[in-house]
């Protein structure tokens, strides 16, 4: 039961994160590290990826693979979180406390652990 709860929470994070990528595109583009080209395209692509991860985690036949893909995705977006913490990039209309920006980095690994644990089972339930 706890795996289902964690999986639903992870899906909610990715679902609402995906929406935010389309609604707040410019804000998210601001935290794309400057060494990467086309920040707006990256933000829109990652929004689509987050929706795909939700679908993949909900489908029993793709859940385990998608869990590993979601963990890899979290590692791939980690440089944006680090860049924002180092550069204190404002987002959502203002600055975020530096402590919260730095706290997000280790929490990314907690999220990865939750993803891998909640998608690595053999149950065949829809959620």
C-alpha positions in Angstrom: 0.0 0.0 0.0 2.8 2.4 0.8 4.4 1.8 -2.6 1.1 2.9 -4.2 0.9 6.0 -2.1 4.5 7.0 -2.9 4.0 6.2 -6.6 0.8 8.4 -6.7 2.7 11.2 -5.0 5.6 10.9 -7.5 3.1 11.0 -10.3 1.5 14.1 -8.9 4.9 15.8 -8.6 5.6 15.0 -12.3 2.1 15.9 -13.5 2.0 19.3 -11.8 5.6 19.9 -12.7 4.8 19.1 -16.3 2.0 21.6 -16.3 4.3 24.2 -14.7 6.8 23.7 -17.5 4.1 25.0 -20.0 2.5 27.6 -17.8 5.7 29.1 -16.4 8.0 28.4 -19.3 10.1 31.6 -19.0 10.7 31.0 -15.2 11.9 27.5 -15.9 14.0 28.6 -18.8 15.9 30.9 -16.4 17.2 28.0 -14.4 18.5 26.1 -17.4 22.3 26.3 -17.1 23.8 28.8 -19.5 26.0 26.1 -21.1 22.9 24.5 -22.6 21.4 25.8 -25.8 17.7 26.5 -26.4 16.5 26.8 -22.8 12.8 27.3 -23.8 12.9 24.2 -26.0 14.5 22.2 -23.1 11.8 23.4 -20.7 9.0 22.4 -23.1 10.6 19.0 -23.8 11.1 18.2 -20.2 7.4 19.1 -19.6 6.4 16.5 -22.2 8.9 14.0 -20.6 7.3 14.5 -17.2 3.8 13.8 -18.6 5.2 10.6 -20.3 6.8 9.5 -17.0 3.4 9.8 -15.3 1.7 7.6 -17.9 4.6 5.1 -17.8 4.5 4.8 -14.0 0.7 4.2 -14.0 0.9 1.4 -16.6 1.9 -1.9 -15.0 3.6 -3.1 -18.1 6.0 -0.1 -18.3 6.2 0.8 -14.6 9.6 -0.7 -13.8 11.3 0.6 -16.9 9.7 4.0 -16.4 10.9 4.1 -12.8 14.5 3.7 -13.9 13.9 6.3 -16.7 12.4 8.7 -14.1 15.4 8.3 -11.8 17.8 9.0 -14.7 15.7 12.1 -15.6 16.0 13.4 -12.1 19.8 13.1 -12.4 19.7 14.9 -15.8 17.8 17.9 -14.4 20.0 18.1 -11.3 22.4 20.5 -12.9 19.5 23.0 -13.3 18.8 22.8 -9.6 22.4 23.2 -8.7 22.7 26.2 -11.2 19.7 27.8 -9.6 21.2 27.3 -6.1 24.6 28.6 -7.0 23.4 31.6 -9.0 20.3 32.4 -6.9 18.2 32.7 -10.0 14.8 34.2 -9.2 11.8 32.1 -10.2 8.0 32.5 -9.9 8.2 36.3 -9.5 10.9 36.4 -6.8 13.8 34.9 -5.0 13.6 31.7 -3.1 15.5 31.3 0.2 19.0 29.9 -0.6 18.5 27.2 2.1 15.5 25.9 0.2 17.4 25.8 -3.1 20.2 23.9 -1.5 17.8 21.6 0.3 16.2 20.6 -3.0 19.4 19.0 -4.1 19.6 16.2 -1.5 15.8 15.9 -1.7 16.3 15.0 -5.3 18.0 11.8 -4.2 15.1 11.1 -1.8 12.8 11.5 -4.7 14.9 9.1 -6.8 14.9 6.5 -4.0 11.1 6.8 -3.7 10.7 6.4 -7.5 12.9 3.3 -7.7 11.3 1.7 -4.6 7.7 2.4 -5.7 8.1 1.3 -9.3 10.3 -1.7 -8.8 7.6 -4.1 -7.7 5.9 -6.8 -9.5 2.3 -6.0 -8.7 0.0 -5.5 -11.7 -2.4 -3.0 -10.3 -3.3 0.1 -12.3 -1.9 2.5 -9.7 
